[in-house]
Each structure stands twice: as structure tokens, then as C-alpha cells.
Amino acid sequence: MRPPTRERVVAGRRSGPAGCPQPRHAPVRWPWLIAIAAAACLFVSALGIFGAGVTGGPVPERTASVSVRAGDTLSALAARYAPHADQSAMVTRIKQLNDLDDAALTPGFPLTVPIAGDAGGL
């Protein structure tokens, strides 16, 4: 075995064998990329626009008198007695039914609350 000559060392540093083609890189197709980005933006915007109009169901007409528990809030009562109704409308209706100005509740205080037919808290 003889040591490699400079010619053999330089020849061995070629980028690849003489008969093999170099790997091709796919060109970036900017119009397609922009079209996909625009479609994604439109889709997300449509979800925001149409999803914002979705509210809970209507406030139930049927009412019941309930006793306030320790730690209860108007929002908690609305969620307990009409879980599928619009919660902010429920809180407003509870305030109207009971002539409440603020949301401070005293435990044991009786409140008139709209209730759904499937309310499990009663």
C-alpha cells in the first residue's frame, strides 16, 4: 500500500460520483403558499364571526324560590338552575325578579330564580 497522492486526495473530495445527479430541491411556489395562507386567514375569521353570534338558550319562564347557600353568586345560581341558558341574561333576570342592585348575596336569603325543566339543583 502506498500513501495517497495529492491527485487521489483531491479526486476523492468530489461532491458525488461522476454518474450520479445531485439531489434536486423543490422550488418554493409562492402563489400557492400565499393562497393557502389567505384561505387559512379567511377560515379563522369566519369561525370568529359566526361563532361570536352563538349564545346560550333563552331564559326559562318557569321560576322557583331557592335558598342562597354560602359562597353562592348570581352566576353560580344561573349555571346551576338553567345550565343551557344565556348566563348573562339569567343574571339580569334574577336581579329583575328579586329587585337586586348588587350581586352581594346573604346565605339563607330566599331568591326567585328561573329554572329549566332539567335543573338538577332542586
N, C-alpha and C positions, 0 to 999 in steps of 0.2 A: 504494500500500500504506500503510495506516495502522497505527500501532502498536496492539498488542492492549490491550483494556480489561481492567480487573480482572475483570469478569464472564466474559470469554472465557478468561482465565488460570485462574480457579478452576474453570470448567466443564471445562477440559482436563485437570484433575487427578483426575478421577473414577477409580474403580478399574477400570472397563471400560466398553465401550459399553453403552448402556441396554438393548439387547435380548439381550445375552449372559449366560448364567448363570455364576456363579462356579464354579471347579473344586471338586469335592467331595473331601473327604478320607475315606478308608475308616475306619470306626471300628475301634478295637482290640478284637478279640474275645478277651477274657481267658480264658474257659473253654477255648477251643481252644488258646491259647498254653500254658496250664498243662498240658493233656492231652498236647501234643506234648513238652513238657519232661519230664514224668513218663515217657512212653514211651521217650525217649532215655536217661534215667537207668536204667530197667529193662533196656534193651538192653545198655548198657555194663556193668551189674552182672552180667548173665547171662554175658557174654563173660568177665568176670573169674572167675566161679565155675566155669564149665565149662572154661575154658581152663587154669585152675590145676591141674586133675587130669590134664592130658596130660603124660606123661613119655616118655622115650625107650623104646626096646625093651628086652627082657630082656638080661641079661649072658650072652654066649655061653659054652657049656660047653667048647668046644674051646680048648686052650691051646697056647702055643708059647714057647720060650725066645728072648729077644731081648737084644741088647746095648744098653746105655744110651749115647746119644750126648751130646756136650757140650751143655748147655743144656736137656736134656730134663727135663720134670716128669711127675708121675704123670698129671696132667690131659692133657698133650700126648700121652702114650702111649695113654691111654684113647681120645682122639679119633682117633688115627692107626690103631689096630688094631680098633676097634669104633665107627665113627662114628655108627651109628644106635642105639646102646645108651645107657642112662641113665648119664651121665658120673660122677655121684657114686657110684653103685653099682659102676661099673667101678673107680674109685679104691679103694674099700673092698675089692673082690675082689682087686686087685693087692696090696694091703697084706696081706691074709689069706694069699694064695698064697706070698708071699715073707717072711712074718714081719717086716714093717717096722713100726716105731713112728712114725717121722717121714718126711717127704717128701723128705729130702735124698738125692740120687742121685749116685753117682760114675760118671763116664764110663768105659765099658768093662765095667761091672758087669753080669752076666747077670741078667735078670729073667724070671720066668714070667708071661705076660700072656694073658688071654682074648682070642681073636681071632675076628672074624666071618669068614664064608666069603668075603666080598668085600673083605677087608682088603688094601689096595694097598701097605702098608709092608713086606711080607715079600718 
